[in-house]
Amino acid sequence: MAPETRYFESFDGTKLAWREMGGGRPVLLLHGFFSDAFTNWIRYGHAAAIAARGFRVIMPDLRAHGESTKPHDKASYPPDVLSRDGMALIAHLGLTNYDLGGYSLGARTTVRMLVNGAAPRRVILSGMGLAGLIGTQMRADHFRHILTNLGHHERGSPEWLAEAFLKTTKGDPVALLNLIDSFVDTSEAQVAAIRQPVLVLAGIDDDDNGSAEALTAVLPDAVSRTVPGGHMSAVIKPELGREIADFLAA
């Protein structure tokens, strides 16, 4: 049974959802694009595996996703809006001693939060490579193509599979297109300035956001781990949650 959904108002009054599991040291985990907290962290047991190691797992639905509000006006998506939402949730919950991480877009948002002043103890960057941080337009263009050509992708193609996933999470194409415009690049120097211990975690066949190895090499204090699968499949593997739990509990 999934934990209850709770709500708070972000910096601009937008109503956003989050769920919690477990108790102990807080860890804020952010999901990927087209996904939501339930699909990314709860459905395949990752949150339960982490909670079992003594953690309070906090999982928001990002703006334009899940049970959070999905505004259609462009003004609701200023640059770095997801980072600002994450910081607003930390403030709302009064977190001062916590860990922070995410998968894919959630990892990119984690980095933007670090750049903008978040101060967790440990960091998890999963489903992310260096190119996906320093050049966001690569993936932004990919997703714009998907969202503006729904129903026309070749069966079995990466775009078709992404559209199929979007349907399972009941994604809102208008809101998601607006959200893409809020993405902000992070310079390599800014990535190199991250001083926390970082787990760089990716599917062994995942290069959708560039090289995880290149990201590990730039970070001053990082360990690299792999799990089976590619970008879409690694997130369903139990190894993902176990690697995060082991890293946080070390």
Summary of the structure (lengths in Angstrom):
residues: 250
radius of gyration: 16.5
end to end distance: 28.4
largest distance: 47.4
contacts: 896
relative contact order: 0.16
helix: 40%
strand: 18%
